[in-house]
Amino acid sequence: MKFLKKLEQEIKQNKQILLFIFLVALTGMIFGLIFYFSLAPSQKSVGEEYIGNSIVNLQTSSPTLFIFLKSFFNNLFTFSLLWVLSISIVGTLLIVVYLFYKTFVFGYSITFLISLNFYSVIFNYYFPLFLIKMILISIITIFSVRFSATILNSIIQRRNISMNNFAKKYFSLLGLIALVSFLMSIFEVYLVPWMFS
């Protein structure tokens, strides 16, 4: 109950940032959709063949510790890089660009999968992973925007700020990144092949 109240409070406090994230994500997906329909038939065939082969490999792959560790460290590296970028104003802009890129690729890939009638892949694989990534990227973006805004205000108003609260949240965010990266890798490497077997 306390968690839900805290969550509601955070959403209210960051509703403008969340609206901005939603608009960037929506724009990225729309551009991905437009890009798909702008492709020539021959280019669509190549893309459909590549995605089709990727899905077959996904369905037939045998989970191993090596694949799990590779997936885990890839996820951890990507989100840790965003985490490092989140403490600078330029980094905040790069995070927004990354958000646009990921939603662009998602919109593009989903359109391809729909054209191939791979609905089970969308709902069992692409959408859950995309949703988890978007939640984590949104949390990183909220922290980054708030941190950058605080720094800018302190410069404009020429006043000192306490970094203790931000430091605590910053390192808590790293722990969340490690946990989510671990859970994503378990889902991707072990659960997805089992669901399609």
C-alpha positions as a Markdown table, in Angstrom:
| # | Residue | x | y | z |
|---|---|---|---|---|
| 1 | Met | 0.0 | 0.0 | 0.0 |
| 2 | Lys | 2.8 | 2.4 | 0.9 |
| 3 | Phe | 4.6 | 1.4 | -2.4 |
| 4 | Leu | 1.5 | 2.3 | -4.4 |
| 5 | Lys | 1.2 | 5.7 | -2.7 |
| 6 | Lys | 4.9 | 6.4 | -3.3 |
| 7 | Leu | 4.4 | 5.4 | -7.0 |
| 8 | Glu | 1.4 | 7.6 | -7.3 |
| 9 | Gln | 3.3 | 10.5 | -5.8 |
| 10 | Glu | 6.3 | 10.0 | -8.1 |
| 11 | Ile | 4.0 | 9.9 | -11.2 |
| 12 | Lys | 2.3 | 13.2 | -10.1 |
| 13 | Gln | 5.7 | 14.8 | -9.5 |
| 14 | Asn | 7.1 | 13.7 | -12.8 |
| 15 | Lys | 4.0 | 13.8 | -15.1 |
| 16 | Gln | 5.5 | 16.4 | -17.4 |
| 17 | Ile | 8.7 | 14.3 | -17.9 |
| 18 | Leu | 6.6 | 11.2 | -18.4 |
| 19 | Leu | 4.4 | 13.0 | -21.0 |
| 20 | Phe | 7.6 | 14.1 | -22.8 |
| 21 | Ile | 9.0 | 10.5 | -22.7 |
| 22 | Phe | 5.6 | 9.2 | -24.1 |
| 23 | Leu | 5.7 | 11.7 | -26.9 |
| 24 | Val | 9.3 | 10.8 | -27.9 |
| 25 | Ala | 8.4 | 7.1 | -27.8 |
| 26 | Leu | 5.3 | 7.6 | -29.8 |
| 27 | Thr | 7.1 | 9.7 | -32.4 |
| 28 | Gly | 9.8 | 7.0 | -32.6 |
| 29 | Met | 7.3 | 4.2 | -33.2 |
| 30 | Ile | 5.4 | 6.3 | -35.8 |
| 31 | Phe | 8.6 | 7.0 | -37.7 |
| 32 | Gly | 9.5 | 3.3 | -37.6 |
| 33 | Leu | 6.1 | 2.5 | -39.1 |
| 34 | Ile | 6.5 | 5.1 | -41.8 |
| 35 | Phe | 10.0 | 3.8 | -42.5 |
| 36 | Tyr | 8.6 | 0.3 | -43.1 |
| 37 | Phe | 6.0 | 1.4 | -45.6 |
| 38 | Ser | 8.6 | 3.6 | -47.4 |
| 39 | Leu | 10.8 | 0.5 | -48.2 |
| 40 | Ala | 10.8 | -1.0 | -51.6 |
| 41 | Pro | 9.3 | -4.6 | -51.9 |
| 42 | Ser | 12.8 | -6.1 | -52.4 |
| 43 | Gln | 14.0 | -4.4 | -49.2 |
| 44 | Lys | 11.0 | -5.6 | -47.3 |
| 45 | Ser | 11.7 | -9.2 | -48.5 |
| 46 | Val | 15.3 | -9.0 | -47.2 |
| 47 | Gly | 14.1 | -7.6 | -43.9 |
| 48 | Glu | 11.3 | -10.3 | -43.6 |
| 49 | Glu | 13.8 | -13.0 | -44.3 |
| 50 | Tyr | 16.3 | -11.7 | -41.7 |
| 51 | Ile | 13.6 | -11.4 | -39.0 |
| 52 | Gly | 12.1 | -14.8 | -39.9 |
| 53 | Asn | 15.5 | -16.4 | -39.5 |
| 54 | Ser | 16.0 | -14.6 | -36.2 |
| 55 | Ile | 12.7 | -16.0 | -34.9 |
| 56 | Val | 13.6 | -19.5 | -36.0 |
| 57 | Asn | 16.9 | -19.3 | -34.2 |
| 58 | Leu | 15.1 | -17.9 | -31.1 |
| 59 | Gln | 12.7 | -20.9 | -31.2 |
| 60 | Thr | 15.4 | -23.6 | -31.7 |
| 61 | Ser | 18.2 | -22.2 | -29.6 |
| 62 | Ser | 19.4 | -24.1 | -26.6 |
| 63 | Pro | 19.9 | -22.0 | -23.5 |
| 64 | Thr | 23.5 | -22.1 | -22.1 |
| 65 | Leu | 25.3 | -20.3 | -19.4 |
| 66 | Phe | 27.5 | -18.6 | -22.0 |
| 67 | Ile | 24.5 | -17.1 | -23.9 |
| 68 | Phe | 23.0 | -16.0 | -20.6 |
| 69 | Leu | 26.2 | -14.2 | -19.5 |
| 70 | Lys | 26.5 | -12.6 | -22.9 |
| 71 | Ser | 22.9 | -11.3 | -22.7 |
| 72 | Phe | 23.3 | -10.2 | -19.1 |
| 73 | Phe | 26.6 | -8.2 | -19.7 |
| 74 | Asn | 25.2 | -6.7 | -23.0 |
| 75 | Asn | 22.1 | -5.5 | -21.1 |
| 76 | Leu | 24.2 | -4.3 | -18.1 |
| 77 | Phe | 26.6 | -2.5 | -20.3 |
| 78 | Thr | 23.9 | -0.7 | -22.3 |
| 79 | Phe | 21.9 | 0.5 | -19.2 |
| 80 | Ser | 25.1 | 1.3 | -17.2 |
| 81 | Leu | 26.2 | 3.5 | -20.1 |
| 82 | Leu | 22.8 | 5.4 | -19.8 |
| 83 | Trp | 23.3 | 5.5 | -16.1 |
| 84 | Val | 26.7 | 7.2 | -16.5 |
| 85 | Leu | 25.3 | 9.6 | -19.1 |
| 86 | Ser | 22.4 | 10.6 | -16.8 |
| 87 | Ile | 24.6 | 12.9 | -14.6 |
| 88 | Ser | 25.3 | 15.4 | -17.4 |
| 89 | Ile | 23.1 | 17.7 | -19.5 |
| 90 | Val | 24.6 | 16.4 | -22.8 |
| 91 | Gly | 24.1 | 12.9 | -21.5 |
| 92 | Thr | 20.4 | 13.6 | -21.0 |
| 93 | Leu | 20.1 | 14.6 | -24.6 |
| 94 | Leu | 21.8 | 11.4 | -25.7 |
| 95 | Ile | 19.5 | 9.3 | -23.5 |
| 96 | Val | 16.5 | 11.0 | -25.3 |
| 97 | Val | 18.1 | 10.2 | -28.7 |
| 98 | Tyr | 18.5 | 6.6 | -27.6 |
| 99 | Leu | 14.9 | 6.4 | -26.4 |
| 100 | Phe | 13.8 | 7.6 | -29.9 |
| 101 | Tyr | 16.1 | 5.1 | -31.6 |
| 102 | Lys | 14.8 | 2.1 | -29.5 |
| 103 | Thr | 11.2 | 3.0 | -30.2 |
| 104 | Phe | 11.9 | 3.6 | -33.9 |
| 105 | Val | 13.4 | 0.1 | -34.1 |
| 106 | Phe | 10.5 | -1.4 | -32.1 |
| 107 | Gly | 7.9 | 0.2 | -34.4 |
| 108 | Tyr | 9.8 | -1.0 | -37.5 |
| 109 | Ser | 10.3 | -4.5 | -36.1 |
| 110 | Ile | 6.7 | -4.9 | -34.9 |
| 111 | Thr | 5.4 | -3.9 | -38.4 |
| 112 | Phe | 7.6 | -6.5 | -39.9 |
| 113 | Leu | 6.3 | -9.2 | -37.5 |
| 114 | Ile | 2.7 | -8.3 | -38.1 |
| 115 | Ser | 3.3 | -8.6 | -41.9 |
| 116 | Leu | 4.6 | -12.1 | -41.2 |
| 117 | Asn | 1.7 | -13.0 | -38.8 |
| 118 | Phe | 4.2 | -13.6 | -35.9 |
| 119 | Tyr | 1.7 | -12.4 | -33.3 |
| 120 | Ser | 2.8 | -14.9 | -30.6 |
| 121 | Val | 6.4 | -13.6 | -31.0 |
| 122 | Ile | 5.1 | -10.0 | -30.5 |
| 123 | Phe | 3.2 | -10.8 | -27.3 |
| 124 | Asn | 5.5 | -13.4 | -25.8 |
| 125 | Tyr | 8.9 | -11.9 | -26.6 |
| 126 | Tyr | 9.1 | -8.4 | -28.2 |
| 127 | Phe | 6.4 | -6.6 | -26.3 |
| 128 | Pro | 7.4 | -7.8 | -22.7 |
| 129 | Leu | 11.1 | -7.0 | -23.3 |
| 130 | Phe | 10.3 | -3.7 | -24.8 |
| 131 | Leu | 8.0 | -2.8 | -21.9 |
| 132 | Ile | 10.6 | -3.6 | -19.3 |
| 133 | Lys | 13.3 | -1.6 | -21.3 |
| 134 | Met | 11.0 | 1.4 | -21.6 |
| 135 | Ile | 10.2 | 1.4 | -17.9 |
| 136 | Leu | 13.9 | 1.3 | -17.0 |
| 137 | Ile | 14.8 | 3.9 | -19.6 |
| 138 | Ser | 12.0 | 6.1 | -18.3 |
| 139 | Ile | 13.3 | 5.9 | -14.8 |
| 140 | Ile | 16.8 | 6.8 | -15.9 |
| 141 | Thr | 15.4 | 9.7 | -18.1 |
| 142 | Ile | 13.4 | 11.0 | -15.1 |
| 143 | Phe | 16.5 | 11.0 | -12.9 |
| 144 | Ser | 18.6 | 12.6 | -15.6 |
| 145 | Val | 16.2 | 15.4 | -16.4 |
| 146 | Arg | 15.6 | 16.2 | -12.7 |
| 147 | Phe | 19.4 | 16.2 | -12.0 |
| 148 | Ser | 20.1 | 18.4 | -15.1 |
| 149 | Ala | 17.3 | 20.8 | -14.1 |
| 150 | Thr | 18.7 | 21.0 | -10.5 |
| 151 | Ile | 22.2 | 21.7 | -11.8 |
| 152 | Leu | 20.9 | 24.4 | -14.2 |
| 153 | Asn | 18.9 | 26.1 | -11.5 |
| 154 | Ser | 21.8 | 26.1 | -9.1 |
| 155 | Ile | 24.0 | 27.7 | -11.8 |
| 156 | Ile | 21.4 | 30.4 | -12.7 |
| 157 | Gln | 20.5 | 31.2 | -9.0 |
| 158 | Arg | 24.2 | 30.8 | -7.9 |
| 159 | Arg | 23.4 | 28.6 | -5.0 |
| 160 | Asn | 24.9 | 25.4 | -3.6 |
| 161 | Ile | 23.0 | 22.2 | -3.7 |
| 162 | Ser | 23.2 | 19.1 | -1.5 |
| 163 | Met | 24.3 | 16.1 | -3.6 |
| 164 | Asn | 23.6 | 13.5 | -0.9 |
| 165 | Asn | 20.0 | 12.8 | -1.9 |
| 166 | Phe | 21.0 | 12.5 | -5.6 |
| 167 | Ala | 23.9 | 10.3 | -4.8 |
| 168 | Lys | 21.7 | 7.9 | -2.9 |
| 169 | Lys | 19.2 | 7.7 | -5.7 |
| 170 | Tyr | 22.0 | 7.5 | -8.3 |
| 171 | Phe | 23.6 | 4.3 | -6.8 |
| 172 | Ser | 20.1 | 2.8 | -6.0 |
| 173 | Leu | 19.5 | 3.2 | -9.7 |
| 174 | Leu | 22.6 | 1.2 | -10.5 |
| 175 | Gly | 21.3 | -1.6 | -8.3 |
| 176 | Leu | 18.0 | -1.5 | -10.1 |
| 177 | Ile | 19.8 | -1.7 | -13.5 |
| 178 | Ala | 21.7 | -4.8 | -12.4 |
| 179 | Leu | 18.6 | -6.5 | -11.2 |
| 180 | Val | 16.5 | -5.7 | -14.3 |
| 181 | Ser | 19.4 | -6.7 | -16.6 |
| 182 | Phe | 19.6 | -10.1 | -14.8 |
| 183 | Leu | 15.8 | -10.7 | -15.0 |
| 184 | Met | 15.7 | -9.7 | -18.7 |
| 185 | Ser | 18.5 | -12.1 | -19.5 |
| 186 | Ile | 16.7 | -15.0 | -17.7 |
| 187 | Phe | 13.5 | -14.2 | -19.6 |
| 188 | Glu | 15.3 | -13.9 | -23.0 |
| 189 | Val | 17.6 | -16.9 | -22.7 |
| 190 | Tyr | 15.6 | -19.4 | -20.7 |
| 191 | Leu | 11.9 | -18.5 | -20.7 |
| 192 | Val | 11.4 | -17.5 | -24.3 |
| 193 | Pro | 12.8 | -20.7 | -25.9 |
| 194 | Trp | 10.7 | -22.7 | -23.4 |
| 195 | Met | 7.5 | -20.8 | -24.4 |
| 196 | Phe | 8.1 | -21.5 | -28.0 |
| 197 | Ser | 9.1 | -25.2 | -27.6 |
